[in-house]
């Protein structure tokens, strides 16, 4: 049995001879945030549509909850599509009641949930307004509320930050973090790498329909950054090159750049330094940011 809430195994999809997705595989652990990253046209949305059974893969399979996908699994998933679609002449509350009913939530149960979510998304004052009176950002928040009302175990969000101003991007980031803390498993696609870096436990980077980089984000950053740390000390440090896990040391003014061995555990290195009597004032990773990793991986795959 798979330990993942969602697993994609070798899926492929072609349209009229054009291969949109080619042998894509990844797994999303329970209770984590997973980023599906890539440039426009990389194959992210096609992959999501195969996960949701909107499109059938030409090859490969999708597992949900550790087994082959079943029709009833749709009730356990919340989906925010890239293409936003709202009934503009309905009021906000009526629209959300309609979406809740589609997911099998009776109106009596849905109303208090809607009220709480409208408060949380700062839309309570607009509950009786028609959807068409709302800004684009407000409408996007309405769609997110509609996606979570039935309390799905897995959330799939396709470009959730697209078109949002910085304030609402921050709100969406906070909401995703809250849902993760509540035990939800979240997959989202985005080209806004700053948000992905802050939120994701793991990522899958797709370029031209193929996976070019995948795995735990912290591990990828360590590997791509060469496992390099900067240390500052109070007083003269001990012989740093003799500490287990440190491969080489570069003095940099009042700091030292420590190149750790590939398999070294940074916390164990820090403990070893302290054990030798070093008074460590600062010990920080010099990992590359996600944007640098993104462009390097795409360039290498070209």
C-alpha positions in Angstrom: 0.0 0.0 0.0 1.2 3.5 -0.8 2.0 5.9 2.1 0.9 8.8 -0.1 -2.5 10.5 -0.2 -1.9 11.1 -3.9 0.5 9.3 -6.2 1.1 9.8 -10.0 2.9 7.0 -11.7 4.3 7.4 -15.2 1.4 9.3 -16.7 1.5 10.4 -20.3 -0.9 12.5 -22.4 -0.7 13.6 -26.0 -2.9 15.8 -28.2 -2.8 15.5 -31.9 0.7 14.3 -31.9 1.9 16.8 -29.3 3.1 15.2 -26.0 1.8 17.5 -23.2 2.8 15.2 -20.3 5.5 12.5 -20.7 6.2 9.9 -18.0 5.4 12.2 -15.0 5.6 10.6 -11.6 5.5 12.0 -8.0 3.9 11.2 -4.6 2.3 13.6 -2.1 2.7 12.6 1.5 -0.4 13.0 3.9 -0.7 16.3 5.6 1.9 18.1 3.4 1.9 20.9 0.9 3.2 19.9 -2.5 4.1 22.3 -5.3 3.7 21.4 -8.9 5.9 23.9 -10.6 6.7 24.8 -14.2 6.4 27.5 -16.9 3.2 28.2 -18.7 2.5 25.2 -21.0 4.8 22.9 -19.1 2.0 20.4 -18.5 0.8 21.3 -14.9 -2.9 21.7 -15.7 -3.0 18.6 -17.9 -1.4 16.6 -15.0 -4.0 18.0 -12.6 -6.9 17.1 -14.9 -5.6 13.5 -15.1 -5.4 13.3 -11.3 -9.1 14.4 -11.2 -10.1 12.0 -14.0 -11.2 15.0 -16.2 -8.8 13.6 -18.7 -7.7 10.0 -19.0 -4.0 9.4 -19.3 -2.8 7.6 -22.4 -0.5 5.6 -20.1 0.3 5.4 -16.4 -2.0 5.6 -13.4 -3.2 7.8 -10.5 -3.5 6.4 -7.0 -5.6 8.2 -4.3 -5.5 7.3 -0.6 -3.1 4.5 -1.3 -5.1 2.6 -3.9 -6.6 2.8 -7.4 -8.9 5.8 -7.8 -12.6 5.3 -7.2 -15.6 7.5 -8.3 -16.6 8.2 -4.7 -13.1 9.7 -4.1 -14.4 13.0 -5.7 -16.2 13.8 -2.4 -12.9 13.6 -0.6 -11.2 16.1 -2.9 -11.5 19.9 -3.2 -10.6 21.4 -6.6 -9.9 25.0 -7.4 -9.5 25.2 -11.2 -7.3 27.7 -13.1 -10.3 28.8 -15.1 -12.5 30.6 -12.6 -16.3 30.1 -13.0 -18.9 31.7 -10.9 -22.6 32.5 -11.4 -22.3 36.3 -11.4 -26.0 37.1 -10.6 -26.2 34.9 -7.5 -25.5 36.4 -4.1 -22.3 35.3 -2.4 -24.1 33.2 0.2 -26.5 31.6 -2.3 -23.6 30.8 -4.5 -21.7 29.1 -1.7 -24.8 27.2 -0.6 -25.1 26.0 -4.1 -21.5 24.8 -4.2 -21.9 23.1 -0.8 -25.0 21.3 -2.1 -23.0 20.0 -5.1 -20.6 18.4 -2.6 -23.4 16.9 -0.5 -23.4 19.4 2.4 -27.0 20.2 3.5 -27.9 23.9 3.8 -28.3 23.7 7.6 -24.7 22.5 7.9 -23.3 24.7 5.3 -24.6 28.1 6.6 -22.5 28.3 9.7 -19.4 27.1 7.8 -20.1 29.8 5.1 -20.4 32.5 7.8 -17.1 31.4 9.4 -15.2 31.3 6.1 -16.6 34.7 5.0 -15.3 36.2 8.2 -11.9 34.5 7.8 -11.6 35.8 4.2 -12.9 39.3 5.1 -16.0 39.0 2.9 -18.7 38.9 5.6 -19.9 42.4 4.6 -20.5 41.1 1.1 -22.5 38.0 1.9 -25.7 39.4 0.4 -24.1 41.1 -2.6 -24.2 39.6 -6.0 -21.0 38.0 -7.2 -20.7 40.4 -10.1 -20.3 43.3 -7.6 -17.1 41.7 -6.3 -13.5 42.4 -7.5 -11.5 39.7 -9.2 -9.6 39.0 -6.0 -12.8 38.7 -3.9 -14.3 36.3 -6.5 -11.2 34.2 -6.2 -11.6 34.1 -2.4 -15.2 33.0 -2.9 -14.0 30.1 -5.1 -11.5 29.0 -2.5 -14.2 29.0 0.2 -16.4 26.9 -2.1 -13.5 24.5 -2.5 -13.1 23.8 1.2 -16.7 23.9 2.5 -17.1 20.1 2.3 -13.9 19.7 4.3 -12.0 17.6 1.8 -9.0 15.6 2.8 -7.1 16.5 -0.3 -7.0 20.0 -1.9 -5.9 20.6 -5.5 -5.4 24.2 -6.3 -4.5 25.2 -9.9 -2.6 28.6 -9.9 -4.4 29.8 -6.7 -2.2 33.0 -6.6 -2.8 34.1 -10.2 -4.2 37.6 -10.5 -4.1 38.3 -6.7 -2.7 41.4 -5.3 0.1 41.0 -2.7 -2.3 41.4 0.3 -4.6 38.6 -1.0 -1.6 36.5 -2.0 -0.6 36.7 1.7 -4.1 35.8 2.8 -4.1 32.7 0.5 -0.7 31.7 1.8 -2.0 31.9 5.4 -5.1 29.9 4.5 -3.1 27.2 2.9 -0.8 27.0 5.9 -3.9 26.8 8.2 -5.4 24.0 6.2 -2.1 22.1 6.3 -2.0 22.5 10.1 -5.5 21.0 10.2 -4.2 17.9 8.5 -5.2 18.6 4.9 -3.0 17.4 2.0 -2.5 20.1 -0.5 -1.2 20.1 -4.0 -1.0 23.4 -5.8 0.5 24.5 -9.1 2.0 27.9 -9.4 4.6 30.0 -11.2 4.9 32.4 -8.2 8.0 30.7 -6.7 8.2 33.0 -3.7 5.0 31.6 -2.4 5.9 28.0 -3.2 9.2 28.4 -1.4 7.4 29.6 1.8 4.7 26.9 1.7 5.9 23.7 0.1 7.3 20.6 1.9 8.0 18.9 -1.5 8.0 20.0 -5.1 7.8 18.6 -8.6 9.3 20.8 -11.4 8.0 20.0 -14.9 9.5 21.4 -18.1 8.1 20.6 -21.5 6.0 17.8 -20.1 8.7 16.0 -18.2 9.9 16.0 -14.6 13.3 17.7 -14.2 13.4 17.9 -10.4 11.3 16.4 -7.6 11.5 15.7 -3.9 11.6 17.3 -0.5 12.3 21.0 -0.9 14.8 21.2 2.0 16.8 18.3 0.6 16.8 19.7 -2.9 18.1 23.0 -1.6 20.8 21.4 0.5 21.9 19.3 -2.5 21.8 22.2 -5.0 23.6 24.5 -2.5 26.3 21.9 -1.8 25.3 21.7 1.9 27.1 25.0 2.7 26.6 26.8 6.0 27.9 30.1 7.4 29.0 30.2 11.0 30.0 33.0 13.3 31.7 32.6 16.7 32.3 34.5 19.8 36.1 34.4 20.3 38.4 32.1 18.4 36.8 28.8 17.2 38.3 25.4 17.5 39.9 23.5 14.6 36.8 23.5 12.4 38.3 21.2 9.7 38.6 18.5 12.4 34.9 18.4 13.1 33.0 15.4 11.8 30.8 16.3 8.9 32.8 19.3 7.8 34.6 18.8 4.5 36.3 22.2 4.0 36.3 25.6 5.7 36.6 29.1 4.1 37.3 32.0 6.4 35.1 35.0 5.3 36.0 38.1 7.4 34.4 37.6 10.8 32.6 34.4 9.5 33.5 31.0 8.3 31.9 29.2 5.4 31.5 25.5 6.1 31.2 23.0 3.3 29.6 20.0 4.8 30.0 16.5 3.6 27.1 15.4 1.3 25.5 13.1 3.9 26.3 15.3 6.9 23.4 16.3 9.2 23.7 20.1 9.9 22.3 19.7 13.4 24.9 17.1 14.2 27.6 19.4 12.9 26.4 22.2 15.1 26.2 19.9 18.1 29.8 18.8 17.4 31.0 22.4 17.3 29.4 23.2 20.6 30.8 20.0 22.1 34.3 21.2 21.2 33.7 24.4 23.1 33.0 26.7 20.2 30.7 29.6 21.1 28.4 29.6 18.1 26.7 33.0 17.6 25.2 32.2 14.2 24.8 29.0 12.1 22.8 29.4 8.9 22.3 27.7 5.6 23.5 29.3 2.4 21.0 27.3 0.3 20.0 28.8 -3.1 16.5 30.2 -3.3 13.8 28.3 -5.3 13.9 30.7 -8.2 17.6 30.0 -8.8 17.0 26.2 -8.5 14.1 26.5 -10.9 16.0 28.3 -13.7 19.1 26.0 -13.2 17.0 22.9 -13.5 15.1 24.1 -16.6 18.4 25.1 -18.2 20.0 21.8 -17.4 17.0 19.9 -18.9 17.0 21.9 -22.1 
